[in-house]
Amino acid sequence: MQQLWLPGKTDTKGKQSQALTLADCVLGYPDIASYEKNVPYQGACVGRVAGRIGNGRFSIPIELDPSISTMYKIPRNLKNAHCLHGGLVGLTYRPWEVVEVKSDSVKFSVESPHGDDGFPGTLTVYVTYKLAINDEFGIDLHMDYHATISGGICPINLTNHAYYNLSGHLSGPSAMDRHVVCLQADKMCELEGELFPTGRMMNVGKVPGTDLRKPTALKKSLTMIHPPPFQGFDDFYAFKELPESEPKITVKDPVSGRKLELFTDQLGVQFYSGNFLDPKTDPKGKDGFSYPQHSGLCMEAQGYPDAVNRNNFPKMFIAPGKPYAQKTTYTFSY
C-alpha cells in the first residue's frame, strides 16, 4: 500500500485547514527500487510468518503429522538471533502478480516455493484490497487474505505492515504524539531482552504506558514505555472478545478530525509506533521526505508471536486441504 488519500482538516504536511481537504495518510516510497530495499516493511504484506520466530527454527507438532520429525532452520535476520517477518525474502520482497482489477478492488497473488527461506511446502497467497463506502459514511478498506499449500505443512501468520499518520504522511512525530488510541485488550505478551516474547502473558499496564483500554494520547505513553533505543510500542496485544460490530482499535487525530477503526478476525495485534524508522539507513520517502522515528503507527492484525515454539500460544498452521483465511477492515471517517 503506497498511498491512502483521506478527507479531513489537515493536508499531507499536517497543516490545518478550515475546509475539508485530502491528505495521503500512509508512509511510503516514490519508486520500486526503494520498496525492493524497504528495511521498515513500509506498506508490505508480510509472511509467511509475521513477527518473530525464536532462534530461527521450528518443528511441526506431532498431532498434525506424527511422521514429521524435522527441525526446520530459517534465516536469523533479526540481530542474527531470530527470524523476523518470514526471513530474508519472505513475501515482502517478492513481486506479486495482479490477478484481478475492479472499480473498487484489486487482487494480488504470490507463490512461495518449497524451501523458500527454509519453510516447507509450496505456498500460494491471495490478498484482495477493496474500498467501500459504509452505511455510517465512513470509508472501509477491506484486506482479505486466502492461502493454500501443497507438499508440506507450515506455520502461517499474515498481516499488513502499513504505517499510518492520520494528519498526513509528512506531518511527522509531533502529529503522532497527539493521536489518541483505544485498544481493546486486557493482556499482552511479556517481553525480554531485545523485545522478544518470553512466552508469558501479562496484564496491560504492568509496563507503564501500555494500558490503552481508555482513549490515551500517544505522547503520554511514548514517554513511559520501554527505554531508548526501543522507546515506543512494539508489543503484541491479545484482543478481548467483542461483538463483530465493535472495533478492536480506535485511533483519532483531534486536529485533522480523522478516525481509524480496526475490525479483524485475528487474535491480536502487533502495535508498533515506528521506533526503528531511521532517515540514515531507510530509503527516502515520498515527496523527498525522510521519516524519523515515531512518524507512523502500524496496527498489524495477526496471531501470537513465536507461537510455533510456545505450547501455551494458539498455533496457526496451513496444510494441504486446510487453507488459511483472514479478514481485516480499516474504517476511516472524519
Helices and strands as residue ranges (DSSP letters): E 5-10, E 16-24, H 32-37, E 45-46, E 52-53, G 54-56, E 57-59, E 71-73, E 83-84, E 97-101, E 105-112, G 116-118, E 122-133, E 139-150, E 154-155, E 159-160, H 172-178, E 180-183, E 185-192, E 196-203, E 216-217, H 218-222, E 234-239, E 249-252, E 259-264, E 268-272, G 286-288, E 298-302, G 307-309, E 317-318, E 324-333
